[in-house]
Amino acid sequence: MNTARMRENLLLTGSAVVSERINATLAPLLGRATAKKLPGRIAAAATEGRATYEELLTAAPELREAGVSAATVRGLLDPEDYLGAAPLLVDRALARYRRALSST
């Protein structure tokens, strides 16, 4: 496995790969509707070349007003720290496997 290449590939998404994490983390601070719309608005602006996704998200008035720091934004955008629903999905799969084993 080439982890450097994986990271490069993840960064090609413009942070879209962590949009679920951004929504879930920001919803309690901004409200669900705003937290859901904000990443899309930022992604569109980044695609237009206004700045990087990280720069635009960090500068978003909604985040500044909520007291979200640049370091927090950087952490939210780091795909290495995000597993999404993977742990839950693994637990479900293992539970299903154990049930199948015990019923045979």
Sequence and secondary structure as in RCSB ss.txt:
>XXXX:A:sequence
MNTARMRENLLLTGSAVVSERINATLAPLLGRATAKKLPGRIAAAATEGRATYEELLTAAPELREAGVSAATVRG
LLDPEDYLGAAPLLVDRALARYRRALSST
>XXXX:A:secstr
  HHHHHHHHHTTTTGGGHHHHHHHHHHHH HHHHHHHHHHHHHHHHTTSS HHHHHHH HHHHHHT  HHHHHH
HH GGG  TTHHHHHHHHHHHHHHHHHT 
